[in-house]
Amino acid sequence: MKVLLIAHACQVSHEGQQRAEQLGRLPNIDLRVIVPNRWYECGKWRRCDEPFNVPYVFQAEKVRWPWAGPAQWYLHHYPRLGETLHSFKPDIINLWEEAWGLVSAHTCWLRNRILPSAKIVSETEANIDRTHPFPFAQLRRYTLRNTDYAITRQTEGIGVLRAKGYTGPVEVVGNAVNADLFRPMDRALCKRRLGLSGFVIGYVGRFIEAKGLTEILEALALCPMDVNVLFVGSGPFEGALKAQIEGMGLNGRARFLAPQPMEALPEIMNAMDALVLVSRTTATWKEQFGRVIIEAHACGTPVIGSDSGGIPEIVGEAGVIVPERNSAALAGAINRLRDRPEMGAELGRLGRRQVEDRFTWQGVAARMRDVYFGLLGPQRENDARCTV
């Protein structure tokens, strides 16, 4: 089976390339991955991480409109994609791009004209029913009309797809984590290496107000003095966050680390007694998945999350859920974990088990493979299973 995966997430090694590698290792899959040769994200341009010795063809293509100001990257597309469809002739075209992006609609248009037998799998992170302006609403309508199978990251996404008129089959397939890299380590040793002490709560990600960082500080002020917080990342809210720490007299209890390479994050996650992700829902956004949740779980670190978007679904049984914008409830959850270390240890064990069951790259690749073969019919699927 020939699979063409179109995904800007596969441009870098620590994101989609891990899924592509596991997918390419599965039997009976001839995988080709198309990524943009340049990309603009988080305020800077980036080039591809060229993978080596991988079981798939990596195709960094010239991309048109990788950044379009207010339209961001949603007008990007590949001028030479038609040539690839002619030469590679995929059975499955997997669009790991939002349906309202021009790249998705353009791919469907080319499929219909060049290779109508190919099946389209469209993936979405969206979990809020937003009304998009022209031309994005029209692009989404066209893409969903031509989609043979949809993938969403959380259950809420199914309702959004239905609200936008999609009537075909849909499945929830989450993000994943490298469970060999992110693993439980000696927590006391990790704390000492990072110069941390006491009961440590942590946040990893972009410093923006919607992530509930203010609530973390308000909760910290309600906790005993041996509770400290570690902020890892950067972002536009950093100045206001530090000013709030100063104004609340929390300087000695808050520590900042700049954004870290992926390889450094497991030790940081293991140095935390709990990861905190208490995002706020806004009119246009709510937490879609929260990859840091499964990174913490893979390390055996419990998570305290808000009830925003997909957080409760991803946290599952391996953490504590509190209402959004409720610093008192957050402080209560922190104190319970501080006072009951056996509770944190059990939640950590459950988190690691959830990752192994649902959120490894190997598992996600296997689920996508089942989707592909299911689209091609029972005989193709049975033939493939007989060779595994």
N, C-alpha and C positions, 0 to 999 in steps of 0.2 A: 504494500500500500504506500503510495506516495503522498506525503503531507507537506504542504507549504505553510509555514508559520510566519505570519507578519506581525512583528512586535517590537516596538521601540524599547520595551523592557529588556529585550535580549541584547541590547547594545553593550551592557556592562556585565562583568563577571559575577557580581554578587546579587544580581537580580534574576532576570529571566533565563540567562545562560545555564543556570543550574537545572531548571526544568527541562530546557532543550537537551541537555546532556543526558538526563535520565530517560527522556522520551526516545532519544536516538539509540539508546542501548537496548530498548525493547525489541523483541523479535518481530520481523515482518513489517518494519517501518523504515521507509526511505525518507529521511527528513531533510528539508532545506529551510533555512531561517533567513528571512530578509529583515534587515535593520537599517535605519538611516545612518549615512556616513558621518553626520554631525547632528547634534541635538542641543537644544537650549532648555535648561531646567534649573530652578532655584537660583536664577540670576546669573548663570554662566553657561558658556558653550562647553560641550564635551565631545570627545571623539570616542570611537569604538575601542573596547578592550578586545583585541584580536585573540580568539581562543586557539589553543593548540591541541592537537591529538584528540579531537572530539569526534563522536560518531555521527556527525551530521555535516552538511554543507553550510558554511556561514557566508552570507552574501550581504556585504555592506554596500548599499545602493545610494546613488545620488538622490537626494530628496529635495523636492520643491516646497517652498514655504515652511521650513521647519519651525519658524517663529513668525507670527503675524500680529504682533501687538496685542490689542484687546482679544483677538481670536486665539491667542496663545499658539499651541501647536495643532489645533483642530482643523487646519486647512492643509496640513502636510500630506503629500502623496508621492508615489514613485513613478516618474515618467516612463521608465523602461519595464514596468511590471508586465505589460502585455507580452514582451519578448520572453520573460520567464515562463508565463503560462503556456506559450507556444512550445518552448523547448522542454520544460520539465513535465508538463501535463499532469498536475497533481490530481489525486482522487479527492483529497480534502484540502480546503483552504481555511486555516484557523486564523481568524482575525482577533488577535489579542490587543484590540484597540476599541475605543468607544464607538457605538453605532452612529453617533452624530458627527463623527470625524469624516472629513472628505476622503481619507484613505480607505475607510470602510465602504462608503458608497461607490467610490471609484473602482475598488476591487470587485464589488458585486456587478457593476456595469461591464467590466472587462470579462468576468466569468460568463455572463449571459451571452456575450458575443463571440468569445473565443473557445470556451470550454464548458458548455452548459451542463455537462454531466457531473462536474465537480460539485461537491457539497460544501456549503458555507457554515462554519461554526463561528459564532460571534460571542465574544466575552465582554462583560460589563462589570464595573465596580459600583455603578450607580445604585443608590438605595433611597433616593428621594425623587418624587414626581415633579421635576422642574419643567417649566415652559421655556424652551430655547428660542431665541430670535432666528429670523431668516439669516442664512440658509440652513441652520443646523437642525431645526425641527424637520425640514423637508429631507435632509440627508438621513436622519435617523429613520424616518418613515420608510424611505426607499430601502435602506439596509435591512431593517427588520422584515420588510415584505419579502426580501430575498434570502433571509436566513433560514437554514435547515435545522439548526440546533443552537440554542442559546445557553450560555454558562454565566452564572452570577456568583458573587463571592459570599453572599449571605441571603437568608430567606426573604428579607425585605425586598431584595432586588427582583424577585419573581413578580411581586405585585406591581412594581414599577414597569416591568416589561409588559405585563398584561394591560396596564393603564395606557401604555403607548401603542396598543394595538397588536402586539405580538401574540399569536395564537398557537405557535408550534411547541415542540418539546423543549423543556428547560431543566437544568440541573444545577445544584449548588456544588461548586468545587472551590475550596478555599485557596488561599495563598499557602506558602510552605516555608520551611526553615531547614537549614543544613543541620540535622540532628547529631552529626558527628562533631561539627565545630561547636555548636551550642549544646553544652552538656553540663551536668552538675559537677561542681568543683568544691574544694574546701572553702566554705564561706568565710570563716575566720581568717584564713590565710589571704584570701582575696581582699578582705577589708584592710589588713595590715599593709599589703602591697600598695594600696591606693591611699593609705593614710586616713582611713575612715574609722569611726568608733561609734558605739551606741547602737540603737535600733535605726537602721538606714532605710528610708524610703527613697525611691528614685524615679526620675522621668527621663526618657530618651526620645528625642525628636526635635521638630521645629518649635522654636519659641514664638508661638502666636497665641493671642488671647483666647481663641476658640478651644484651645486644648485644656482650659480650666486651670491654668497655672496659678491664678490668683487664689482659687479655692485651696490649692495645695498649701500655700503660705498661711492662709487663714486657719486651716486645719492644724498646721504645724504649731501655730501659736496656742492652740488648745491642748496640745499634747505635752507630756512630761519633758523635762529638759534634756533627757538622753535620746530623744527622737531627733534625728537629723535628716536633711534632704540633700540629694545629689542630683543636679541638673546637668544633662549631657546633651549638647547640641548648640544651636544658634538660631537667630531669627530676629524679626523686627521688634518683638516684644521684650527683648533682652534688657534694654535700658530701663524700661518701666518696671520690669521684674526686679532688677537690682535696686532700684529706687524704693520699691515697696519693701524689700528686705531691710534696707537701711531704716526706713521709716517705722517699721515694726520692731526694730531692735533684734533682728534674727541673724545678724551677720555671722556670729559664731556657730550657727547651726545649719548654714546653707553653703554648699560647695558647688562650683561650676567646672565642667570640663568642656573643652571645645569638641566639635564633631570628631568622632573617632573612626578609624578604619574598621571594617567588619571583623578582622581578626582580633581586635582589642575588646570587642563588645562582650564576649562570653565572660571574661574576668569581671567586667563591670557589672553585668547582670547578676553574677554570683556574689558580688559584694553587697547587693541589696537584700534586705529582708523582705521587701515587697516593692514591686513596680506599681506605679500609680498612673493611670490613664483616665482622667475624669473630664473628657471632652464635653463641650456644650453644643447642643443643636442650635443651628441658626436657620434663617429662612431659606438659605440656598445650600446648606451643607450639614451633614451629620456624619459621625465616624463610620467609615465604610467597613473596615476590617480591623485595622490596628495590628500591623505586623509585629510590633514590639511585644504584643501579648504572647504570641507563640514563641518568640525568641526567649522571653523570660521563662515561659513554661518549660521549654526545652532544657533550661538550666536548673529546673526545679525551684524556681522563684515564684511565689504566689503573686497574684495580681489583684489590685483594687481598681475597679473600673466604674464609670458612671453608666447610667442606663441610656446612653446616646447611641442610636443606630445599631450597628452590629456588635458592639462591645459585649453585651450579655451573652450573645450566641457564641462568640469566640472564647470568652472566659469560661463558659460552661460551669462545671463543678469545681474548677481549680482556682477559685478566687472569691472575692466579695464584691457585690454590686451595690452602689449607693445612688441616690437620686442626683441628677445634674444640679450644679450650682448650690450644693448643700455642703458647706464646709463642716458643719457640726456632725453630719452623718459620716463624712469622710474621716474626721478625727476619731469618731467612735470605732470605725473599722480599723484604723491604724492601731488604736489602743488595744483592741481585742487581739490582734496579731502580736503586738508587743507583749501582752500579758500571758498569751497562750502559745508558746513556741511550738508545742506539739501540733497545734492547729495549722501553723504555717508549714511545718514539715509535711503534714498530710496533704495539704493543698498543693505543695510542691511536687509530691509524688503523683498526684492526680494530673497535674499539668503535664508532666513528662509523659505520662501514659496517653493523654489526649493527643499530644504531638505525634507520638509513635503510631497511634491509630489513624490520625486524620490529616496531619499537617507536615509530612515529610515530602521532599521533592519526588522520591521514588513512588510514593503513594499517589500523589497528584498526577504524575505522568501516567501511571497505570489507569487511573480513572479517565483521563483524556483519551487514552488508547481505546478503552471500552466504548466511549462515545463515538470515536471515529469508525470503528468496526461495526457498531450498531447502525450507523447511517448507511453503510455499504451493503447491509443485508445479512441475514442469518448464515448463509453459506460461506461468505467471506470470513465472517467472525468465527465460525466453527473450524474452517480450514486453518486459520491463524492459531487458534487455541491448541490444535493438534500438534503444532510444531514447537510449542513453548517447552 
